[in-house]
Amino acid sequence: MAKSAAWMVLFKFIERSLGLVSTVILARLLLPSDFGVVAMALSFITMAEMLTAFGFDIVLIHKQDASVEHYHTAWTGNVLLGGAITCLMLAMAVPIAGFYQNPEVFWVVVALAFGPLLSGCDNIGVVIFRKELDFRREFKFQLSRKLAGFLITVPLAVILRNYWALVVGILFSRATGTAVSYLMHPFRPRFSLRHFGEFFHFSRWLLLNNILIFIKERSTDFFIGRINGAAALGVYNISYEFANLPTTEISAPINRALLPSFARMGNLDEITDAYRNAIGMLALLALPAAAGIFAVAGYLVPVVFGQKWLEAIPLMKILVMPGVLFLAHSSISAVLIGRGFPGRVAFTNGVDALVLLGLLAFLPRYYGVTGAAYAVLIASLVGTPLFLHQVRRCLGVRPRVFAGVVIRPMIASLLMAALVRWLLPADGASLPLPQATLWLLVGVATGMLSYGVLAAAVWRLAGAPDGPERILLQRLRELLGRSMARLAMLRG
């Protein structure tokens, strides 16, 4: 499981490196309204994908004795659903543009409507990479599509200087992913609906869960886009993306390995130990990243994105906390689904989504985009104890197991953020760009160095207990030992 997670973290590191470079360039070349127009179109397309996301790949992973016919059925379902979404979005392009009162959205919806059909045609055989924990090949597959999107989007942005660069990049990435899936795996699917009823029995909960996750993550697009316009939505989406970097770039790849790994486990003690170590490792890596973003947001935005994005600074600071809490939610969801409790995940996400929708009904109208950010924060606070309750109910793992491995990196992260905030001048936006850039680099370097020292100190003060710190230390010692051995052989 650790090796699988390492491959996915490496993929996310490279993907995010490409994404950061791409976003910085695009933010400099395009306007917030360009990002907003694409987000308006994607909000409905993503909703349609979630409404039909039966999670057939998850069913194949969970079903250890899946036959070839099961794979044919899963591929057929994906193709039919992708085609249905494409037809629906083409028919809904005019009403969607009318909903946002923005005629530019029409053609963007028409173009992006073909994305679900392209993805639905992916070779279902690549699911075997995850099922067999062959994440080295999964790494290559995922990276190919991301690299394709990067190589086409940035040059187009330089040439076009509008949102069509984003649209073409999305479609090209999906088309490349489909083509590569057939090159990387010899399985050749055919149409079959023999096991569709069996799939639906399990995946109905995954479908409901995907819909609820969409509400949690993207319902803000509808409210902000309708009430506050494309520019405000563009600023919010950039703020949300960067505030949630710890979740999307660290927890997401690890969760991709957690689900098939927990599906294979049978011993309760083994499950408890794996849960403790997985959550602890996530906290050890993601919490300082979130604290660091909060501490340097006032410098990150003007230096990386420019003065036209300054409204993102307070939003980014608010949304960092939900990003950390979503880390816990997504990881617990992966564990519970892997153990066969998708219904419990759907119920908890449902409560969380209802709270969020209730808050979004009035907060953005009276408090603008900031109100939407606070709605996300409050809903995430409500959902966290509910997820911990489900872990105790379904797996018998008490919340104190979660708290025991999270508290140490949390303390170290808070101390690190306080140190960086104390070190940096109060207002980075008012400084000249060279000076602000220098302070940003100083803040990042200080945060990285101080967190390592503080995390080790807190762990030692706690008595150096077993957990992610000890595991990470052992891995580092092993790597250092092998490196020294190779160096000695070269000298010899």
Buried (B, 14 or more C-beta within 10 A) or exposed (E): BBEBBBBBBBBBEBBBEBBBEBBBBBBEBBBBBBBBBBBBBBBBBBBBBBBBBBBBBBBBBBBEEBEEEBBBBBBBBBBBBBBBBBEBBEEBBBEBBEBBEBEBBBBBBBBBBBBBBBBBBBBBBBBBBBBEBBBBBBBBBBBBBBBBBBBBBBEBBEEBEBBBBBBBBBBBBBBBBBBBBBEBBEBEBEEBEEBBEEBBEBBBBBBBBBBBBBBBBBBBBBBBBBBBBBBBBBBBBBBBBBBBBBBBBBBBBBBBBBBBBBBEBEEEEEBBBBBBBBBBBBBBBBBBBBBBBBBBBBBBBBBBBEEBBBBBBBBBBBBBBBBBBBBBBBBBBBBBBBBBBBBBBBBBBBBBBBBBBEBBEEBBBEEBBBBBBBBBBBBBBBBBEBBBEBBBEBBEBEBEBBEBBBBBBBBBBBBBBEBBBEBBEEEBEEBEEEBBBBBBEBBBEBBEEBBEEBBBBBBEEBEEEEBBBBBBEEEEEEEEEEEEEEEEEEEE
